[in-house]
Amino acid sequence: MPTNLAFGTGRAAVRLAIVRWAASGAAALALSACASLPTTESTAFRTIAQSSQAGFASLSDAEQAAVEADQLRRVSLRQGRLLQGDGCAAPLAAGDPCVLVFADPDETDPAKGLPLISRTERLEKLTAAIGDYAGAMSDLAEAKDLDAQNAAVAKVGASVKALAAMAGPQAAIAGPAVDAIVFAQKQAALNARRRLMLDLAQAAAPAVEGAARALQAEAVPLRTTLVVFSEGRFRAAERALREEPATDPPGQRLALARDEVAAAADLTKARAIRTDFTPLAEAHRALVKRLRDPSASGADAIAQAQEFIAVLQSFADLKAGKS
């Protein structure tokens, strides 16, 4: 049954449903009328893809909030300054964003500072595109009639092209090639759906593989930043309690003790973050494998989804502590 896992983000709380499989795996998943289609694998891939989107956004937001809190603290101590980017001087009617930049106290050139904006926006859009593709593939696997199949085919074709365009030249897929796949097989009988899904999945594979590598590469420094800042907050809280004057009222000492407890909890969460996004690529490979061989087991896909739940749990309730 679905389990709701909340992710705290700077923009909003992201909630997603994660499928909890029973030990028997496939028995917990609904099968379409065409039993040989990879509904197990497509559902597992959709779960991992959409969970990757929410989990990475949570990690990115927590890291960005921690960096911003540290920069603002340094500004307050006159150890840095905020400069205005070019967009801040644009006319009121302009659509340019006004981006503030953190820089050294004596710096005047915004180009030499650190913009206070997300640096993972492209990757977050890429994970959203993969989520759309995964959802469309799952709909296609579960379509009960030709009309539903045709509608799902159109969604998959569009999502594959969008995914390819966003993934970069190394994963480029010619739009006409995908269109040809869709045109040739959109009216195919139900028993030909596997071949259609295989063609589209193989077209999308380079983008999915590249995205998994990029997410993992970016998640490592995000985790490192959170751990470093969390350790700094913990040491500062520890020092504040140790150096608290004996003449301060008990309430002040209690507040400092609570700060240290909270900082220790945040440090524990940061150290528990896992950065392995390979299950995203592995789940897609399992889908392709099952499309090629209907007799293949879906157990791998189920195990991959369950493994990724552990990664997501390390993102749960992430938030930037006070500097």
FENZI-V822833 format. One record per helix or strand. SS is the DSSP state (hx for helix, st for strand). FROM is the first residue (numbers start at 1). LEN is the number of residues. If there is no record, write none. Layout:
# FENZI-V822833
SS & FROM & LEN
SS & FROM & LEN
This chain:
# FENZI-V822833
st & 2 & 6
st & 14 & 6
hx & 26 & 3
hx & 39 & 38
st & 81 & 4
hx & 86 & 4
st & 100 & 4
hx & 110 & 3
st & 114 & 2
hx & 121 & 22
hx & 146 & 22
hx & 169 & 3
hx & 175 & 11
hx & 190 & 53
hx & 250 & 23
hx & 278 & 15
hx & 299 & 15
